[in-house]
Amino acid sequence: MLVLSCPKCKYTKTSSDVKVATIPKIIEQPQKESIAVIGKEEQKLRVLPTMRVECPKCGNNLAYVWQVQTRGSDESSTQFFRCTKCNYTFREYS
């Protein structure tokens, strides 16, 4: 005999009062890779620090700067620059 009960209000029903339904089969689908979409307004935001360095393309003297460890961990990192005027990206090896 099947008895259903509510843990909150303690209401119970026996199997004679309940119609038994089949439980639907659960199908698991693989996770899809998520893609971040950045709007045009957000792309205009510049939060990187700037440094005075001459752009080899347009001659502007201000560029955004960041560092990336591109080689082995025992070697120095590579410093990248992006011109604030023409968006040209160039690098400096240490």
C-alpha positions as CSV (number, residue, x, y, z in Angstrom):
1,M,0.0,0.0,0.0
2,L,1.3,3.4,-1.0
3,V,1.0,6.3,1.4
4,L,1.7,9.9,0.3
5,S,2.2,12.5,3.1
6,C,2.9,16.2,3.3
7,P,5.8,16.9,5.7
8,K,4.5,20.4,6.3
9,C,0.8,19.9,7.1
10,K,0.9,16.1,7.8
11,Y,-1.9,15.4,5.3
12,T,-1.8,11.8,4.1
13,K,-3.5,9.8,1.3
14,T,-3.4,6.1,0.7
15,S,-2.8,4.4,-2.6
16,S,-6.5,3.7,-3.1
17,D,-7.1,7.5,-3.4
18,V,-4.2,8.1,-5.7
19,K,-4.0,7.5,-9.5
20,V,-0.6,6.2,-10.4
21,A,1.0,7.8,-13.3
22,T,4.1,6.8,-15.1
23,I,7.2,8.7,-14.4
24,P,8.7,10.4,-17.5
25,K,12.1,9.2,-18.4
26,I,14.8,11.9,-17.8
27,I,17.2,12.4,-20.7
28,E,20.4,14.1,-19.9
29,Q,21.9,16.2,-22.7
30,P,25.6,17.1,-22.8
31,Q,26.5,20.6,-21.7
32,K,26.9,23.1,-24.6
33,E,29.9,25.3,-24.6
34,S,28.9,28.8,-23.5
35,I,29.9,31.9,-25.5
36,A,30.3,35.3,-23.9
37,V,28.8,38.1,-26.0
38,I,30.2,41.5,-25.3
39,G,28.3,44.5,-26.6
40,K,29.7,47.4,-28.6
41,E,29.5,49.8,-25.7
42,E,31.4,47.4,-23.4
43,Q,34.1,46.9,-26.1
44,K,34.8,50.6,-25.9
45,L,35.6,50.5,-22.2
46,R,39.4,50.5,-21.6
47,V,40.5,49.4,-18.1
48,L,44.1,48.6,-18.9
49,P,46.9,50.9,-17.6
50,T,48.6,53.2,-20.1
51,M,52.2,53.9,-20.7
52,R,54.2,56.5,-22.7
53,V,55.7,54.6,-25.6
54,E,55.8,55.4,-29.3
55,C,53.6,53.5,-31.6
56,P,55.6,52.1,-34.6
57,K,52.6,52.5,-36.9
58,C,51.2,56.0,-36.2
59,G,53.7,57.6,-33.9
60,N,51.3,58.2,-31.1
61,N,53.0,58.2,-27.7
62,L,50.4,56.6,-25.4
63,A,49.5,52.9,-25.3
64,Y,47.7,50.4,-23.1
65,V,50.0,47.9,-21.6
66,W,49.8,44.3,-20.2
67,Q,52.2,41.4,-19.6
68,V,51.8,37.7,-20.6
69,Q,54.0,34.7,-19.7
70,T,54.4,33.4,-23.3
71,R,57.5,31.3,-22.8
72,G,58.8,29.1,-20.0
73,S,58.2,30.1,-16.4
74,D,61.9,30.5,-15.8
75,E,62.0,33.2,-18.6
76,S,60.8,36.8,-18.3
77,S,57.3,37.7,-19.5
78,T,56.4,39.5,-22.8
79,Q,55.0,43.0,-22.5
80,F,52.3,43.9,-25.0
81,F,51.2,47.4,-26.0
82,R,48.1,48.6,-27.8
83,C,48.1,52.1,-29.3
84,T,45.3,54.3,-27.9
85,K,44.9,56.1,-31.2
86,C,45.1,53.4,-34.0
87,N,44.6,50.2,-31.8
88,Y,47.8,48.7,-33.3
89,T,49.2,45.9,-31.0
90,F,52.9,45.5,-30.6
91,R,55.2,43.8,-28.1
92,E,58.4,44.2,-26.3
93,Y,60.5,41.2,-25.2
94,S,62.3,41.5,-21.9
